[in-house]
Amino acid sequence: MQFLDRARITVKGGDGGNGVMAFRREKFVPRGGPSGGDGGRGGSIFLESTDQLNSLLQFRFNPEFRAGRGAHGEGSNRTGRDGEDITVLVPTGTLVRDGETGETVYDFSLAGERVLIAEGGRGGRGNARFATSTNRAPRRHEDGQAGAVRMLDLELKLIADVGLVGFPNAGKSTLISRISAARPKIADYPFTTLEPHLGVVSFGEMETFVVADIPGLIEGAHKGTGLGLEFLRHVERTKLLLHVVDVSSTERDTVSDFVVICRELELYKTDLSAKPQMVAASKMDALDDRERVERLREFVAARGLELFEISSVTGQGIDRLVNALGSRVREIQRVAAAS
């Protein structure tokens, strides 16, 4: 399925039904009187978050939502039927902004959150409502109010425990396919992954955590170079960052690659650099110069980070890495729950 993380939609609450003017004309009711009923309330539109969706693709071909209109009132003081409410499902992690002002309307960070987004109009009053002791036959009634209309910008920021970051072809896609059931496209050319992928990883005794494979970043990503601005936002909600650095025999410098990615994260949003981080030296099966790994190990150790040597092809170091990631995520969650 195609991935879409931005969408613009229009929502309109239902109009309220009109109140009516009517008078009783019943046998054995000699004096009659006003009997116009009220109009029904217009339906409202709600947004609700769900874990069953992971893209905003459904809004590309269906960007407008209208709630039901309230029915008009009737004689004999009968109130019109209320309009039907509509609930629009969005993926957990969706940020909703007002399309005209840019103001944040709601940030769906948990599944099952439900928010009123466009209220339906109130039904108009029928003439029976205006009867008084001095005006027993009012000829006044109200039209229903129009429902609220809003244009909304939706932006999806994937929610994952661990975000994999690194240069294109660093081995992120191969790693996530090794440790989870996710199956991203894997090839030997840059920008193979054109959309984020989520994978559920099992560790310990029946415990799991979610990993996001963030498409390859390059220098200048915070300005939009490469795929930078398209996917950097998905790093914001992760609890832990895993730098995947290619240490195989390439022309790239391992330390320089690590520094560039760290700089891009900091330039995009300063607080990203403050997130807990770990480092994986990938493609160890293709390593022919041990010095490449040792220089990276020494560099990250000076920053208080642990280096894991892994090969997604042979399985070297994968179990150790998964257990370390799971333990760290568990620790972060425990601290957050206590604060």
C-alpha positions, -999 to +999 in steps of 0.1 A: +000+000+000+012+035-008+023+057+021+009+092+025+018+113+055+001+147+046-035+154+036-059+183+036-096+176+043-128+196+045-154+188+072-189+202+075-213+197+103-249+191+093-273+221+092-300+222+118-336+216+106-361+245+104-388+250+130-423+251+115-454+272+119-485+251+124-518+253+143-539+225+157-571+217+138-583+187+158-619+177+166-629+184+202-601+210+206-622+241+200-595+267+207-567+250+188-534+267+192-498+268+178-483+233+173-452+238+152-424+215+162-386+223+164-361+213+138-337+185+145-300+191+154-275+188+126-250+159+128-215+166+141-181+153+128-156+136+151-120+125+145-109+093+162-074+078+162-068+041+155-038+017+153-055+000+123-043+027+099-007+037+092-012+062+063-034+091+053-039+076+018-076+072+023-080+110+023-064+114-012-096+103-030-121+112-002-111+146+012-146+159+021-169+148+049-205+161+056-226+151+085-263+146+082-288+175+081-314+177+108-350+171+097-375+200+098-401+201+126-437+190+120-471+199+133-485+185+165-453+196+182-432+169+166-395+176+166-375+168+135-350+139+135-314+148+144-288+145+117-264+116+118-230+121+133-199+110+114-167+096+129-136+099+107-107+075+116-071+088+114-039+069+123-025+073+158+002+099+155-018+123+134-013+160+140-043+181+130-040+218+122-065+244+111-060+248+074-065+286+075-047+297+106-021+269+110-031+266+146-028+231+162-063+216+167-053+183+182-024+159+184-035+122+184-008+104+204-028+075+217-052+051+200-089+056+208-088+094+213-120+110+199-124+148+193-154+169+181-140+187+151-171+203+134-203+207+154-237+204+138-261+234+137-289+238+162-324+231+150-347+261+147-377+266+170-412+261+159-440+286+165-453+266+196-421+278+214-432+315+210-467+312+225-473+335+255-502+346+276-506+377+254-497+361+220-515+328+218-512+324+181-476+333+172-467+333+136-430+332+142-406+303+137-368+299+132-347+284+105-320+260+116-284+271+121-257+261+096-232+235+107-195+244+112-172+242+082-135+237+086-105+230+064-080+208+082-044+199+075-034+164+087+002+154+092+012+119+103+042+114+125+048+077+130+049+066+166+077+040+172+099+031+201+131+029+180+139+049+150+166+037+126+187+065+111+216+066+088+228+072+052+211+055+023+222+018+019+236+017+055+217-015+061+185-002+079+160-020+057+179-053+059+181-049+096+144-043+101+135-072+078+158-094+099+144-085+133+107-081+124+081-091+098+084-058+079+095-063+043+109-030+029+124-029-006+161-037-005+186-030-033+221-018-038+214+018-049+206+050-029+171+058-017+158+023-021+133+030+008+109+058-003+086+055+027+090+047+064+083+011+075+072-001+109+081-035+124+072-051+157+102-068+173+100-095+200+124-098+229+127-113+263+096-131+276+067-121+255+078-084+252+078-063+221+088-029+208+082-010+175+110-001+151+106+025+124+129+024+093+134+060+084+144+065+047+180+075+042+192+109+052+221+128+037+239+160+044+215+189+041+185+168+049+172+194+074+169+218+044+151+193+023+180+178+004+174+142-006+144+129+012+151+149+044+121+170+051+098+143+038+107+119+067+126+137+094+093+144+111+089+107+118+120+107+141+103+132+164+081+107+183+106+079+187+119+071+222+153+059+211+175+064+180+197+037+166+224+050+142+231+024+116+266+030+102+280+010+072+315-002+081+320-024+050+348-015+026+334+016+010+349+050+002+328+066+031+343+074+064+324+058+093+330+086+118+322+113+093+289+095+084+279+094+121+287+131+126+268+142+096+236+124+106+239+137+142+243+173+128+213+169+105+191+157+134+202+186+156+197+212+128+162+199+121+152+200+158+176+206+186+158+183+210+164+153+187+200+153+196+190+149+233+171+116+226+187+084+239+209+069+212+227+037+203+250+029+174+252-002+152+282-010+130+264-028+101+277-051+073+304-066+095+304-096+071+319-073+044+345-057+066+381-060+055+397-032+076+391-036+114+404+000+119+371+014+105+352-002+133+377+007+160+378+044+150+340+045+152+339+027+185+364+051+201+345+081+187+311+071+200+325+058+233+338+093+240+302+105+237+289+078+261+274+056+234+277+019+230+286+003+197+271-030+185+288-050+157+261-066+135+255-083+102+219-087+091+231-112+065+249-137+088+230-127+120+261-117+138+253-096+169+216-093+161+202-110+192+225-089+215+214-057+197+177-066+200+179-074+237+198-042+243+173-021+224+144-038+242+159-032+276+166+004+269+131+010+256+117-007+287+139+016+309+128+047+290+091+037+294+096+031+332+111+065+337+084+082+317+056+065+336+072+075+369+075+112+360 
